[in-house]
Amino acid sequence: MSWDGKLTLCPWDRRLENTIGAVTHGRLSELWRGEERLAIARSCQGRGVPERDLCRDCPSPWSPNHGS
């Protein structure tokens, strides 16, 4: 979460390119359980999201995109 309440799903997303909303406009639980976050989670389970620049070169060893 950024200083101004924007929620991103990745700690490496320092430019906030993949935000799913802001807690200033609602509750964190609503964002976390929301359809946008669930759709992103479903899309990257197992296969990752190499079409996203940020994800393609992911430095996290638990990421399916790591080392691809």
N, C-alpha and C positions, 0 to 999 in steps of 0.2 A: 504494500500500500504506500502511496506517495504522501508527501507532506500535506497535499491539498485534498486528500481523500480518494484519489483515483485508485482503483484496484486492478492490478495486473496479475496474471497467473504465473509469472516467472520472475525470480529474483535477479536475473540478468537483464531484464527489460528496463534499463535505466532511462531510456527515452520515452517510455510509456507508449510503445507502438501497438501493444496488444491489450489495451484496457478493456474491461468488461462492464465498466460503470464507475460510479462514484458514491461513496457512502454519504456524501453531503446531500444526495437526492433520494436516499432510502436507507434501508438497514443492510448491514453486512450479510446477515443471514439470507436476506432476499436475493442479493447478488450471487452469493455462493450456491444457493439452491436453484438459481434461475436457469432458464433454458439455454441462454447463450453460453454460460460456463459449462453446462452439461454437454452441449453439442461440441464444444472445443475438446473437452475431456474424451468424449467418445471418438472423435476424429483422430486423436493422436495416440490413443492406447495401442500399443503394439507396433504401430508403423511410424509414429512421430509425425511431424509436420515439416518435411524438408522444403516445401514450397515457401515457407516463411523465412526470410533472410536471417532473422534472429535465431530461429531454431536450427537452421541448416548447419551452422558451425557451433552447436551447443557444447559448452565446456563441461557440462555436468555428466559424470560417468554413468548415472542411472538413466539418462535420456536415451531413447531409441535412436536419436539422431547423432549421438556422440561418436565421433570418428568416421562419420559418413562423408 
